[in-house]
């Protein structure tokens, strides 16, 4: 596992050897999470890999069998109350009192957090629920309940936001909206976010750093950029007379592969791509498409997690 | 902090009919007694001769105990059920509050609602006696004692039901335990003094009412401590 260069102790959230056994079986095993200030950390893994169990331990909802959690440089076990004051969370599905209005739901949490009343209006406006705040929550759509959950998580002005599958069950418009909301938070409010998902495509669009968990073990943890670098972007060319073009590229020393009318070149830098295109045009080929093969990022994940389709 | 927890609990039961449930018990008990006195007024008045207040208290007491037993199970179940229904335990316990505050808030809500029930019963009994034209020399000590001593004697059951209802998402078992408790309490006269199911009844009618209430208070605190210790160690799903 590669590690980012950052001195130990300077992480906003760090776990060491975090392990949880349920009925003798380790559902989370020796997980060392490292989340830096301002990160949007994508916590990825197939369903049942241990994401939610890990998150429960980060919030003190479940006790680790072994190992510990350090948040803001302090041990969670010894400073639970102080740490949780600066952590907002939404675990699995939103919690809401259906018979209460949106505002009343937030008031319950506000009284427990003991923050000023104005925070309710602010949180409602961040998730754009002001208009529906006076209605009973049981009449809300799932997307609205999810937004109310985010508002509840933001109420205490947290430094760390832990969101477990925040787009689960939302329709495409809801997912898009949630994504924009999450992406806007670190910039506007200096929040660090831990975000779990079983979908790579989901996290890829938001995260700056990813951790991948499989069968309870963290099998990858690094910046999203390094993960993308590992895929060594393959460039695909669709051209006329592909046979000729392919031979020419091989002559010139490019490691091109041919598949019917398409040629692919691995690990090509911008300049290489430009010179290949120039050469092909000079030789009279029509260049129909030049595309980066994005599926290879998925395939790196599939290799890592050993699952098909979704993580 | 205690005040804040209670204020949160009271906010959460808005529009939840819990207050109505708390009122239903005493209103039902006195309603039935109104029918009882309406039908056999002469017989009852002759039966209790020159101590009609004592007679009324005895009649009310016999109905109040089953109502108290089932009522405390329902109140505990409904107040914990609000969190189960909302899936809110994980949200609540991820906030900067201790498990003791959360557990205590729930227990306090049940205690408060049941205390309101007992107080309402006291007022209704008083009103009924005066309406029936009993001696305006009200036996205050007896009325107050009968209204609140069974409440103290029932504390172990309030504690048990709160504990069960909080730690179990499915309320079938807690409610079954509560119902069985009510049935068992009806045989209190056949019970040895050490059985807690007989204590509320002993707190109503026996000479050692104070002792029954005191035992209830002590055992209740013990059950609360055990319940809290369990809740504090439990992983929240």
Interface residues (C-beta under 8 A of the other chain):
Chain A: X56 X59 X60 X61 X62 X63 X80 X81 X82 X84 X85 X87 X89 X91 X92 X93 X94 X95 X96 X97 X98 X99 X100 X104 X107 X108 X109 X111 X112 X113 X114 X152
Chain B: X4 X7 X8 X11 X12 X14 X15 X16 X82 X85 X86 X87 X88 X90 X91 X92 X93 X94 X95 X96 X97 X98 X233 X235 X236 X237
